[in-house]
Structures are given as structure tokens and as C-alpha cells.
Amino acid sequence: MASLRVDNGHVVSNLQQEIVRPVNHFTPSMWGDFFISYSLNNQFKQTVRSYDMEARWFFGEQMPTFTEYLSNGLFSSSYYLMSAAALMGMKSAKKETYDWHWDNPKILKAACTMGRLQNDVASCERENKREHNILAIECYMKEQGVSKQEALEKFLEISEKAWIDMNEELLRLDVSRDILVRILNIARMTDSSYMHDIDGYTFPEQALKRQMLRTLVQGGGGVFKSQAEFSKTNKPGSNLVPSHTVYSEPILTVGSQSNGSNSPSNFHIETPKPRSLPFPTRKSDLHAI
């Protein structure tokens, strides 16, 4: 148990040592939040190393190869770190789960690849204002001697392959589905945050505001008591907001059987395809989606 003591007027606790305990002391009754610090500590180190490498390239005015950049960029995307944190407190997250996560599974690598490429594409126009710019698109264009459009087409091809890898991994029966869906949701978050090649983290009012409002309206919970109240959040006199593209869900559908098993034959894979949906500002639109 954690203890407190006073040393020269300072409160000293061994709480950190109690939490960051060796994984081999883990017992099944303890959930992920008891040893998450152990995994997060390693992921933090890996993320900081990737930032340091990008800083070395930037200040040394070096242009890495596309392969070098992407290998490092998977960690600088912070998705490895976020996915480890997302497992915190999950009852299905065991010691084997973190071992699996640390081994860089295909589904995690696919999600990180999409995050890195979509982030770079969405922010390339802003980043190009810097004196020495290092982004995936710049590395690929210089290495392959191609145009920006050709580089974007290649990135689309890589992203489509990543979706296929994620679909395959979602069929795994040796990893908890709760764990796999957490990582899948990171990829979904990427699509939402960088929709239309807009950096939603930097410019949330352009990329995320409408989605958040639609979620609040559709989700209920009394956020907007009436359509008139919701309309106040939009421009006066505007009944419709331009449509935007979202990826169809779910990517993976699990059928149900009388015996309750999820056999491979009972899974239906659907490759995500873009579809256009109107942002709802009328009650009839809300029922249509």
C-alpha cells in the first residue's frame, strides 16, 4: 500500500513506486490502470525519441527518405501513446494485451500510418511556410521525383491498404474485440479530424465544429431543447449547411448465432467508402440519417 511521510517539511509518498510496479507482479484481479504507467512510460520515451529525430532533421536541414520519415512518423503521430492510454482501466486489458501492443500489431501500425499521412497532407500548406519543411509529402516528392498530385495518389493507395489491414485484424479471435475497437476508433477519429484535408486540431472551427454540433443534436441528452435553439448556432437565415463526406460505418459487422460464438464465417467486412451526408439543420434531416 502507498504510504505518506514528512521529510524536512515535505510530504513524501511511494505512490509512484507502487503504481509503476514490475509487470511480473501483476495479478489477474488488477486492471490496466495498475500497470498502465509501465506501458505509458515506454511509449512516452518512444514518442520523445521520435520528436528528437524530427528536430535533428529540421535543425540539421536534412531530408530523410520517405521510408525513414514514415518509420519515425508512426511514433511522432502520438497514436501509439494515445492507444496505450486508451486501454487504461479496461477490464479486458491484461498483461498479454500490453505485450501485444508493444509488439506493434498490424492494426495499430495501420492506424498510425493513416494518422501520420493524413496529418501531413492536411497541414502541408501551413507547414510549407517554414524555411526547412519536413513532411511525408515533401520526402516522397523529392525521393521519387514526382508531383504533389502523384504523391497524394500514392498516399491514398497506402491508406486504402491500411484499411484492408485493419479489417483483417478485426477478424482476430485471440485479441479482445474491445481492444481492437479502441484502436479502430483512433482511425475513425483521424478521418473526422482531417476531413477535406483540413487540420481539425489546428482549425477545429472549420473541420470539427459542425460534426460536434450534429453529434450533440442527434445524441440527445437535452443539449439542444429545440430546433430553434440549435438554429442559433448557425448563420441567420441558413437552413442547410454544405454537405461533407464521412466514411460508412461499421467497417466490421459481427453477426449473432444461437450459441453466441463469433466464428470467422459470421463476420462481414465492408471496406469504408466515402458517402456524402447533409449536415442536419431541419428536423426532417435528423430522421433521414
N, C-alpha and C positions, 0 to 999 in steps of 0.2 A: 504494500500500500504506500501511496505517496505521503511524505511527512514534511512538516514545516519546522524550521528552527530559526533563531535570530542570531546572526553573527555580526558583531560590530555595528549593530543598529540596522542591519539589512536582513530582510526576510529571505531565507534560502530554502528552496524546495527541490526534491529529487523527482518531481513530476515528469520532467523531460526524460530522465533515465528510465522511469517506469513505463512511459509510453513507447519510446524508441528502444524496445527490447529486442533481443535476437529473435529471429523468426522461428528458430528451432524450439523456443519456449512456448510457441503458440499452441493453444488448446482449442478444440472444435467449438467450445462454448463461447469463445471470444470472436466478435465480428471484426470486419475490416477496419473499423475505427481504432482498434487497439494496436494494429501494426501498420496502418496506412502511412504513418510518419516514416517508417523504414523504407517503404517503396517511394514515397514522395521525395525523400531525401536524395535518393539516387536519380530520380527524374529531374529534380531541380539542378543537380550537378550537370547532368547531360544537357539540359536546356541552356545553362550558363556557358558551358563549353561551346555550344553552337553559336551563341551570341558573340563570344570572344573570337571565334573563327571568322564570322562576318565582319567584325571590327578590324581584324588583321587584313582582310581583303580590301576593305574600304580605305583604311589609312595607308596601306601599302600600295594602293592603286593597282591591285591585281585583279584579273578577271579569271575566275575559276572555270573549269569545264562545266558543261551542263550537268553531267553525272556527279561531279564533286559538289556543285551547288545544291542539287536536289537531295543528295545523301545527307548533307548538313542541314538543309532546309526543312527536312521532315521533323527535326527536333526543334529548330528555331520557330516553327509554326506554333509551338507550345501545346500541340494536340496530344502528344504523349503525356505531358504533365497534366493536362486537363482530364484526360481519360482515366489516369490513375486517381486523381482527386474525385472523379465521378463515382468511383467504386466505394468510396468511403461510407461506412455504415451499412453497406448492403449485406444482408444475411447470407446471400449466395456467394459472397466473395471470400474464398478460402485461401490458404497459403498457396495451393496449386494455381489459383487464379492469378496471383501476382507473379508467380514463376512464369506462367503462360504469357502474361502481359509483358514481362521483361524480355522475353524471347522474340519480341517483335512479330506477332502473328500477322498473317496476310491481311486480315480485315482492318487491323489498326494501321498498317502501312498504307493501305488503300485510302483510308480516311485522311491520314496525314498528307498524302500526296495530293489529294484533291484540295485540301485546305491551303497547302503551300502554293500551288499553281493558281488557284482562283484568287488568293490574296494578292499575288504578284501582278496578275492581269488587271485586277481592279484598281491597284494603286500605282501602276506603272507611269501613268501620265503625271501624277503628282511627284513621284519619286524621280522622274527624269529631270526635274528642275535642279537636282543636286549636281554637284560638279563631277563626282565619280559615282555612277549608279551601278549597283549590282543587284539584278533581279533575274529570275529564271528566263524571262523572255529575252533579256539582253544577252545572257550567256548562250542561249540556244542560237540566236540570230548570228552572233559573232562566230561561234564554233562551226555552224553549218553553212554560213554564208547565205542565209535565206531572208525573206522579207518578214515583216511583222505579221502579216496575214498568214503566211505559211507556218510561222511559229505558233500562232493561235490555233490553227487547224491541228497541229501536232499535239498541242496541249489538250484539245478536245478529245483526240484519239486516246491519249493517256488517261484522261478522266473516265471515258467510257470503259476502258479496260479495268479501271479501279472499281467501277460499279459492278462489273462482272465478278471480280474477285470478292467483293463484299457479299454478293448474292450467294456465291459458292460457300463462303464461310458461314453464312447464316443457316446453312443446312447441317452444320456440325452438331452432333449429339453429345459430344464429350465436353462441351462448354455450356454453362448455364445460358439459357436464352436471355435472361435478364441482363447478363453481362454483355452479350452480343448486341442487344438492342441499345444499350448505353452508348456503345461505340458507333452504331448506325446513326443514332441521333446527332452525333457530332458531325457526320457527313451531311445530314439534313440541315443542321444549323449553318453549315458552310454555304449550302445552296441559297438559304434565305438571306444570309448576311451579305453575300456578294452577288445578288441578283442583278441582272443587266450590267454586269461589270462595274458596279458601284461599290465602293468600300463602305459597307454599312457600319463598321466600327468607327470610322473617321467621320462619316456623314450619315448618322442614324436618321436624320430628318428626311433624307432622300430615299433610303433603302428600307428602313425598318419601321418608320412611324405608321405607315398605312397597314402593315401587317399586324402590328401590335394593336391598333385600333380595331381591326377586323376580329382579332382573337378575343378582345375584350367584349365585343358585341355578341359574337357567336357563342362565347364561352358562358355567357350569363353571369350569375353571381351578383347582379344588381349594380354593376359598374355604370351602365347607362340605363336609366329608368325608362326612357322613352326614345323614340326615333328622333324627336325634336332635340332632345339633349345631345344625342350623338351627332346630329347635323351641325351643332355649334362648333364641332371640332374641324369642320370642313369650310371651304371658302363659301361665303354667302352666295346663294343662287346656283350653286353647283350641285346637281343631282347625281351625277356619275363622275367617278374618278377614273382616269385611264387604266385599262386592264394591265395586269402584269403576269408573268409566267411563273408557274410553280411546277414542281415535279410531282407526278402522280404517286399516291400512296395507297396501300402499303407496297413496299418493294417485295416483301415476302409475306405470303398468306399461309397460315397453318390451318389445315382442316381438322375436324374433330372426328374421333372414332368412338365407338361404344366402349372399347377397352381403355380409352384415354391416352393411348400412345401416339406419339408423333413420329411416324415412320417416314423415311425419305419419300415414299410414294405419295404421302399425304401433304406434301409441300407444293405450293405453286409459286414459281418465280416469275416476276414481272419486271423487266428492265425498265427503269424510270424513263418516261418520255415527257417532254415539256408540254404543258397544256395551258391555255390562256383562260384566266378566270377574271370576271369583273370584280373590282373591289366593291363590296356591297354598301350602298347608301340608302337603299329602299328596303322596306320590309319584305317585299316580294323577292328581292335578290337574296336575302338571307335564307329563304326556304329553298332557293334554287341550287344552293351549293351544298 
